[in-house]
Amino acid sequence: MESFDYHQAAEMLARQVELGATEAICDAPVNRYEVPASPPKASAKIGKGPQPLQASETPDPVALARRAARGAQTLEELRAAVQGFEHCELHKGARNLVFADGVPGAPLMIFGEAPDRDEDRAGKPFVGRTGQMLDRMLAAIDMGRDRNVYLSNILPWRTPQGRDPKPDEIAMMRPFVQRHIELAKPKVLVLFGNWSCQSLLEKRSIMRLRGNWTKAADLSCMPMVHPGYLLRNPEAKREAWADLLSVQANLRDG
């Protein structure tokens, strides 16, 4: 029988879902009328057995993330801490960690949401058509990832089938995002899309937030629509251009 690795199997399953498959068929028929055998009765044990794990003893993944993030003193150490953090299940289904790209210490730091398929394969944020759109946007204000921009995402791993991030996943990775900002030391932040705003502003509805300066991690912060949204909705480019000019002015005058 031909064997597949996780990523091949996941892509084949996604293809079947796109084609309309709604259930899996077993190799052998299942008799759903068969009465299962009665389970054996548990024998009484004398004395005290192992006590159930108390809720207070369950590791808090957010607390563990804070501890791991605080222990990182450099960006390389932070990358290693994120890579070794196994309490977020997303890493099990992702091809690569997507940590950052661009110039550490640049005045502008941009956060996207969760890696898409292209980013997951490349191990870098903002690649493919979305990355090309972003590069054109930055070039229009004389900026670029090769000289004065640093890029990351609020989640370092792709979500299954590219679904929206869950609140617990955002909360779990937030300490790493905050420490990333502290170590990168930008002057201005740009948050692309709803989920980056949810992570650092604890607010959503990008259409209301975009274009309005706010604060995140004690820095000036501009929420903007995601470049991927502009690819699907070119009519929104006018507002995005106005937001970019505002970012340029803030960096120049700040």
ChimeraX attribute file (.defattr): number of C-alpha atoms within 10 A of each C-alpha:
attribute: neighborCount
match mode: 1-to-1
recipient: residues
	/A:1	3
	/A:2	3
	/A:3	7
	/A:4	10
	/A:5	7
	/A:6	13
	/A:7	12
	/A:8	11
	/A:9	12
	/A:10	15
	/A:11	12
	/A:12	13
	/A:13	14
	/A:14	14
	/A:15	12
	/A:16	13
	/A:17	12
	/A:18	10
	/A:19	9
	/A:20	8
	/A:21	11
	/A:22	8
	/A:23	8
	/A:24	6
	/A:25	7
	/A:26	7
	/A:27	6
	/A:28	6
	/A:29	7
	/A:30	9
	/A:31	7
	/A:32	7
	/A:33	6
	/A:34	7
	/A:35	7
	/A:36	7
	/A:37	6
	/A:38	6
	/A:39	6
	/A:40	6
	/A:41	6
	/A:42	6
	/A:43	6
	/A:44	6
	/A:45	7
	/A:46	6
	/A:47	5
	/A:48	6
	/A:49	7
	/A:50	5
	/A:51	6
	/A:52	6
	/A:53	8
	/A:54	7
	/A:55	8
	/A:56	7
	/A:57	7
	/A:58	8
	/A:59	10
	/A:60	12
	/A:61	18
	/A:62	20
	/A:63	12
	/A:64	15
	/A:65	23
	/A:66	17
	/A:67	14
	/A:68	20
	/A:69	24
	/A:70	15
	/A:71	13
	/A:72	19
	/A:73	12
	/A:74	14
	/A:75	18
	/A:76	10
	/A:77	14
	/A:78	22
	/A:79	20
	/A:80	14
	/A:81	19
	/A:82	23
	/A:83	16
	/A:84	11
	/A:85	17
	/A:86	13
	/A:87	16
	/A:88	17
	/A:89	12
	/A:90	16
	/A:91	19
	/A:92	13
	/A:93	15
	/A:94	21
	/A:95	17
	/A:96	19
	/A:97	22
	/A:98	28
	/A:99	23
	/A:100	21
	/A:101	17
	/A:102	19
	/A:103	18
	/A:104	20
	/A:105	16
	/A:106	19
	/A:107	16
	/A:108	25
	/A:109	25
	/A:110	22
	/A:111	26
	/A:112	24
	/A:113	25
	/A:114	25
	/A:115	29
	/A:116	20
	/A:117	17
	/A:118	17
	/A:119	23
	/A:120	21
	/A:121	16
	/A:122	16
	/A:123	21
	/A:124	22
	/A:125	27
	/A:126	27
	/A:127	21
	/A:128	13
	/A:129	13
	/A:130	19
	/A:131	17
	/A:132	13
	/A:133	18
	/A:134	19
	/A:135	18
	/A:136	13
	/A:137	18
	/A:138	17
	/A:139	12
	/A:140	13
	/A:141	14
	/A:142	11
	/A:143	16
	/A:144	19
	/A:145	19
	/A:146	12
	/A:147	12
	/A:148	18
	/A:149	20
	/A:150	23
	/A:151	21
	/A:152	24
	/A:153	23
	/A:154	31
	/A:155	27
	/A:156	29
	/A:157	26
	/A:158	28
	/A:159	22
	/A:160	14
	/A:161	13
	/A:162	11
	/A:163	10
	/A:164	13
	/A:165	17
	/A:166	11
	/A:167	11
	/A:168	12
	/A:169	19
	/A:170	22
	/A:171	18
	/A:172	22
	/A:173	23
	/A:174	22
	/A:175	20
	/A:176	26
	/A:177	24
	/A:178	18
	/A:179	22
	/A:180	21
	/A:181	19
	/A:182	14
	/A:183	15
	/A:184	18
	/A:185	16
	/A:186	20
	/A:187	18
	/A:188	22
	/A:189	24
	/A:190	25
	/A:191	28
	/A:192	24
	/A:193	24
	/A:194	24
	/A:195	27
	/A:196	29
	/A:197	27
	/A:198	20
	/A:199	25
	/A:200	20
	/A:201	17
	/A:202	12
	/A:203	13
	/A:204	15
	/A:205	12
	/A:206	20
	/A:207	12
	/A:208	10
	/A:209	18
	/A:210	22
	/A:211	20
	/A:212	12
	/A:213	17
	/A:214	15
	/A:215	13
	/A:216	20
	/A:217	14
	/A:218	9
	/A:219	14
	/A:220	18
	/A:221	26
	/A:222	25
	/A:223	26
	/A:224	25
	/A:225	23
	/A:226	21
	/A:227	24
	/A:228	16
	/A:229	14
	/A:230	17
	/A:231	14
	/A:232	9
	/A:233	10
	/A:234	10
	/A:235	10
	/A:236	13
	/A:237	16
	/A:238	11
	/A:239	13
	/A:240	19
	/A:241	14
	/A:242	12
	/A:243	21
	/A:244	20
	/A:245	13
	/A:246	16
	/A:247	22
	/A:248	18
	/A:249	12
	/A:250	16
	/A:251	14
	/A:252	8
	/A:253	7
	/A:254	9
